[in-house]
Amino acid sequence: MSGRVRDPQPRVDYSQVLVEPGEKRLAGAFGIAGGLLGYALVVPLVLQALLLAGWLAGGRSRSFSDYAHRAQGFETIWGLTATHLALACLIPVVLLLARYLHHRAPRWVWSVQPGLRARFLVWVMLVAVIVLNLTQILARGDGHLDFQVPHLWWLWLLAILLTSPLQAAAEEVFFRGYLLNCFGSLGANKWVAVIASALVFALFHGTQNLWLFLDRLSFGLAAGALVILTGGLEAGIAAHVVNNLFAFGYAVFLGGAAQARGITSMGVVDALWDVGGFVGVAMAAWWIGRLMRVARLTPGPTGGDLRSTRRG
């Protein structure tokens, strides 16, 4: 097996960009194992290192176990920051696996073009801001919201603004950008790969009731479908970033980020409104992608742009 970087097969959808003929099942199995191992080892190690640094810098006024418990529950600004930065490490984990296990340049992780299509991402993000906030306003109706201004609220918002996009992008890169491709490498149909990666995404969120699980599963399915329909991660990243920015941003003034962090249940009505918002963003992103003629398939044998074959 050569270590040379290679391009994916011509005219394949995103679920096949890491597939190498003749070794796809083996690489897919190793990829899933390596990805999950990276998630299980790298993220906790980085998190503990960052928390230890925060504890030492803070003067060790309490035991490290107590400090870490409060931090991981998002009771402190550094806890939120450290958790998001630790999850952001999934991006280099995926890029390294793509390069050295699948022999793909990092640009193929972002889209079939290849590379990150920044203009498309920005447009979907702007639409997501409108759609997701509108569905939340409609869901609450005339319900009164008890806003409170906490101590250091501006620092909370700054931490969320700087680190939440990294965390959201990392989850998209890991679940949709890598695991979906690995399921494709195992020979799964592209839509089976979407479902499988969405299931893993929802299950990795820990303790949750049925409706919260279905809410997260629905987001994973919508983001995975957009990967196939638009040929890249941009739409899913945009929706995920906007969702998390406003979820944590509003939480700061509605009881604290710890309340959002600790949610383990959701009612059916709230779940339906959430799913409606995800579907709305997905439909808008698909439409924007068609207007912008974003590539849905990898370039042809001559390296030509296949944007004109997006319906293929």
C-alpha angles and dihedrals in degrees: 000000000000120000092213117123111251135187120242123256115288121263099010128134125248095271088067103047093103096041117114116192113246096019104046099114094047093046091046093052092046089046095055091046092047093046094050091045090051090050092048096046111025099045096050093043093051091044093052091047092052092046091049090052090050092048093050093045091049094059099255093264090163136022117289092239091056091044092049093047093054092042095051089050088058092245088132132048092233090052092058092043095048093047093051093046091049091052089047087066087075088078096065089040090058094042091052092048091048091050102042104027101034098024094231127140112243092249090072091064091066102049147329091258080063117246137035113309097213098181092054090048093052094050093050090047092055091050091046091055090058099040099043094045092046093053091049092051091049091046092056094045108178092342113141117239117209101217117192128183108226128204112279091008091159091056090050090052092046091052091049093047093050102040109025093071089054091051093047093047091048092054090051092048091049103041102029101021099045115012092045088053092047091053086050089051089055088061098260119152110256093250092047087053090052092052094045094050091046091052092052090047092053094044092051090064091078127215112023140142123245097269094048090048091051090047091056092041089053091053090050091050092048093048092046092049089051090054089059097038096047101029098238152044099266099096094046092047091049093051093044094048093049093045093051096042093056095037092057094033094056090041091061089065097035103059102312139286089279089068092055091044093052099049111130102161142043135185123242094248094053090046092052092051090049092049090048089055092049092050091048092052092045093052092047092048092050090050092048089049091054092048091050091043093228116188115263097179135045117263119279126255092279093050093251123155112264097196088117089060095054091125092057 
